[in-house]
Amino acid sequence: PAASPRPKFLNQLEGVARDSGVSFFSMEDGSTVPTEATAPTHCLSGQTFVLDLHLDAAGTVSWATLQRILSDGNSVPDEASVGQPQWVELNKDISAQMASPDMENALRGQFEALQLVEQVHAAHPALAVYDHLRALEVAVEALQTDTAAAAMSEAPDYRTGFGIVKRLVQGLRFSFYESASPASELETAAALLQLDGVIPAQGTDGKARASTGLHLVPAVACCAASASLLQKLHSPAASASLPAVTCQAAWRDLVIPATGAAASERAGVVVEARGRKFRFLDRSEPAAGGVEVSKVPIADATNALEALDLLRQQLVCNEVFGSCFPPPDEDEEEEDDEEDGEEGTAP
């Protein structure tokens, strides 16, 4: 008879958990009596989470459930909310990822996110970092409801509030922008709200704080004016600063085709639109340009909403600017590739 895939799956799952620093346990007693279908066979756990799963005799994950643990011992979700769609869909997603041929890649980032909260909690137990993240999520959900009511929207969409909200293991994901141009290379822009770590004690109160941020997928190329506004959304005492912006430029920043010596010698952020490469540049200040934002530190739900609105505006501008230039022909594409190679080898 063919060997059962069950041991192989367990070895893979345990290996991913071990590499991510997550504890993995078997809850089977070693008897020949199969575990009841409603009981977990294995568990991954820590001080801030419990992930139970049931693996049947054929090596298939029948179900998986994730619960986060607050500092007072209560679980998220609790009994009253465990049936909410966001949690039901999350557990289905975890089960599907465990059944995926690319299980290791699908789960690794999620296990690492769980372990990050574990490590921060262990180093700073008094901060109750998961409680902080959960309180922020609750505030986001309330603000999303208020925003939808104010817009008289029957269902969330990409254009209002936090966009389309989906719960992942790492945190809430906001799909906040969808391109309206069929020629655009960008389909959907998303931001993941998650814990980043702890900001050391500073200021008059001398207290350390949990650090949270919006992680952008993909990163958004912003002109200096937008980057400056994003940087002002939070208090320096509450979050880490964005990368430095070289100039307080205004909206006169232009997207200029990155062809020719004049463009290639000037600093800026490369943007691709409609098959052509562009750079954010300021005509009066060669080094002004912009900044490619991959994470926006935030302190509260209002910060997050304001950041997403600013990023939406920037993405619209990026697409409008890009649409002003026709797609390049094959010769131009080859020239752009050659210039990129030359820039990459420059000292």
C-alpha positions, -999 to +999 in steps of 0.1 A: +000+000+000+011+036-007+025+055+023+001+079+040+007+116+033-001+124+069+034+120+083+049+141+055+024+169+060+030+169+098+068+171+092+063+200+068+040+219+091+062+213+121+092+225+101+075+258+091+064+263+127+099+256+140+116+279+115+092+307+125+098+301+162+062+289+168+055+260+193+039+229+177+021+202+197+003+169+190-028+163+210-032+127+199-026+100+226-010+075+203-039+051+204-055+035+173-088+052+182-092+082+158-098+116+173-133+129+172-140+151+142-148+181+164-117+178+185-082+192+176-055+168+167-027+193+167-021+228+181+003+257+176+003+281+205+019+308+225+010+333+252-010+355+227-026+329+204-039+294+199-042+277+165-061+244+167-065+221+137-080+187+130-060+165+106-079+134+094-065+100+088-059+108+051-037+138+060-063+165+051-069+195+074-107+193+081-107+226+100-086+251+117-094+278+142-073+308+154-079+326+187-059+355+200-054+359+238-058+392+255-038+401+287-069+393+309-071+358+295-101+364+273-101+352+237-106+370+204-130+361+189-151+353+220-182+330+219-205+358+208-184+368+178-168+335+166-196+331+140-189+365+124-180+363+087-145+378+092-135+350+116-152+322+097-135+333+065-101+336+083-103+300+096-113+288+061-084+306+046-060+290+071-074+256+063-071+262+026-035+274+029-026+243+049-039+222+020-021+243-006+008+227-026+028+258-016+019+255+021+053+266+034+053+299+016+016+305+024+020+300+061+055+312+068+047+350+069+016+343+090+035+323+116+063+349+117+036+376+124+023+355+153+058+351+166+066+388+164+037+395+187+050+367+210+085+382+211+073+417+218+049+405+245+077+385+262+100+414+262+074+440+273+046+421+291+033+452+308+025+468+274-001+442+265+008+447+228-019+425+214-045+443+234-032+475+218-036+461+183-070+447+190-082+480+204-070+497+172-089+471+151-121+477+171-117+514+165-111+509+128-143+487+125-164+514+143-150+542+121-156+521+090-192+517+100-196+555+106-179+563+073-201+540+054-232+555+070-221+590+062-215+581+026-249+562+025-230+533+010-248+499+011-216+480+009-179+489+013-160+497-018-125+508-027-133+545-028-146+551+007-133+547+042-109+518+047-120+502+014-126+464+014-116+451+048-104+415+052-090+398+082-057+380+079-036+362+105-013+393+105-041+418+110-067+437+090-060+442+053-075+473+036-079+471-002-083+508-006-077+516-043-086+500-076-074+513-109-101+526-133-077+525-162-076+494-183-040+503-193-028+506-157-003+481-144-017+486-109-049+466-102-054+470-065-035+487-037-038+473-002-025+482+033-020+457+061-025+470+097-002+452+120+021+454+150+057+465+143+073+464+177+078+488+206+090+524+206+114+529+235+105+552+264+107+589+255+090+622+263+078+635+296+059+604+307+089+581+300+067+552+288+074+528+260+046+523+234+035+497+210+042+506+174+017+499+146+018+507+110+001+504+076+022+481+054+015+490+017+013+463-010+027+475-034+047+504-022+033+538-033+056+564-050+046+597-034+057+633-043+074+652-015+042+671-006+022+638+000+051+623+019+052+654+041+015+652+049+018+615+057+047+623+081+026+648+099-002+624+107+014+610+138+033+623+168+071+617+167+067+604+203+042+578+192+057+564+161+089+562+140+094+588+113+091+582+076+122+582+054+136+618+051+122+639+023+148+661+007+125+691-001+091+705+009+080+705-027+045+713-038+022+696-064+043+711-092+064+680-089+062+664-123+064+629-137+091+631-164+099+602-188+131+585-175+149+587-209+179+607-220+209+619-200+190+648-183+165+625-166+189+597-158+213+620-140+186+634-117+174+619-084+139+607-080+116+577-075+110+555-105+074+549-114+061+526-141+029+535-159+015+521-192+048+504-199+069+535-196+092+544-167+089+578-150+106+597-122+092+622-096+113+653-101+111+690-092+122+713-119+137+738-095+154+713-072+170+683-089+173+663-057+137+670-046+118+641-061+097+620-038+098+590-017+086+554-022+064+547+009+061+511+019+049+517+055+031+545+073+034+545+111+000+553+127-011+559+163-049+555+160-078+547+136-082+583+125-045+583+114-051+552+093-081+566+076-064+599+068-033+581+055-055+559+031-073+590+018-039+607+010-026+576-006-057+573-028-052+609-040-015+601-048-024+570-067-050+589-088-023+615-096+002+588-105-022+573-130-033+606-144+003+617-150+012+583-165-017+585-189-003+617-204+024+597-221+019+571-248+032+536-242+068+533-255+077+513-286+101+484-283+132+505-291+124+529-262+119+500-238+153+486-247+169+521-241+153+523-207+165+489-197+201+498-208+200+530-187+188+511-157+217+487-161+241+516-163+226+533-132+229+500-112+266+497-119+274+533-112+295+539-080 
